[in-house]
Amino acid sequence: VTSTLLDLLAEPNIVKDNALITKFGIDPKPFTPENLSYMRQFKRTATLGKFFGRTVEEEQTRGEAMKSAR
């Protein structure tokens, strides 16, 4: 974290005409534990694997191999 980033976080970042609402009909949700609970399904290695282009099947095989190696 840089001091510049902290300076940015101190500024309000709310817009009057939020396009999520007016254009797309999406009601933004606050970052609360209840609203973010869906993220528990994501695992570090699988998410990184997707980022680097591995398929879900490759990740499952990799995970099974890791468990077997233990």
C-alpha positions as CSV (number, residue, x, y, z in Angstrom):
1,V,0.0,0.0,0.0
2,T,1.4,3.4,-1.0
3,S,0.6,6.7,0.6
4,T,-1.0,7.8,-2.7
5,L,-3.4,4.9,-2.5
6,L,-4.3,5.8,1.1
7,D,-4.9,9.4,-0.1
8,L,-7.3,8.0,-2.8
9,L,-9.2,6.0,-0.2
10,A,-9.8,9.1,1.9
11,E,-11.8,10.7,-1.0
12,P,-15.4,9.9,-1.5
13,N,-15.9,7.8,-4.6
14,I,-19.7,7.9,-5.0
15,V,-21.2,9.2,-8.2
16,K,-24.6,11.0,-8.4
17,D,-25.8,9.1,-11.5
18,N,-24.6,5.5,-11.0
19,A,-24.8,3.8,-14.4
20,L,-25.3,0.4,-12.6
21,I,-28.7,1.6,-11.4
22,T,-29.8,3.9,-14.3
23,K,-28.5,1.9,-17.3
24,F,-28.3,-1.7,-16.1
25,G,-30.8,-1.9,-13.3
26,I,-28.3,-3.4,-10.9
27,D,-28.5,-2.4,-7.2
28,P,-24.9,-2.2,-5.8
29,K,-24.4,-4.1,-2.6
30,P,-22.1,-3.0,0.2
31,F,-19.0,-5.1,1.1
32,T,-20.5,-7.0,4.1
33,P,-19.7,-10.5,5.2
34,E,-23.2,-11.6,4.1
35,N,-22.8,-10.1,0.6
36,L,-19.3,-11.6,0.1
37,S,-20.0,-15.1,1.5
38,Y,-20.2,-16.5,-2.0
39,M,-16.4,-15.9,-2.3
40,R,-15.7,-18.8,0.1
41,Q,-16.2,-21.2,-2.8
42,F,-13.1,-19.8,-4.5
43,K,-9.8,-21.5,-3.7
44,R,-6.4,-19.8,-4.3
45,T,-4.9,-22.4,-6.5
46,A,-8.0,-22.9,-8.7
47,T,-8.4,-19.2,-9.1
48,L,-4.8,-18.7,-10.1
49,G,-5.1,-21.7,-12.4
50,K,-8.0,-20.1,-14.2
51,F,-6.0,-16.8,-14.4
52,F,-3.1,-18.7,-16.1
53,G,-5.4,-20.5,-18.5
54,R,-5.9,-23.9,-16.9
55,T,-9.3,-25.6,-17.3
56,V,-11.5,-26.7,-14.4
57,E,-10.7,-30.3,-15.3
58,E,-6.9,-29.7,-15.1
59,E,-7.4,-28.0,-11.7
60,Q,-9.4,-31.0,-10.4
61,T,-6.7,-33.4,-11.6
62,R,-4.0,-31.3,-10.1
63,G,-5.9,-31.1,-6.8
64,E,-6.4,-34.9,-6.7
65,A,-2.7,-35.4,-7.4
66,M,-1.7,-33.0,-4.6
67,K,-3.9,-34.9,-2.1
68,S,-2.5,-38.2,-3.2
69,A,1.1,-36.9,-2.7
70,R,0.4,-36.1,0.9
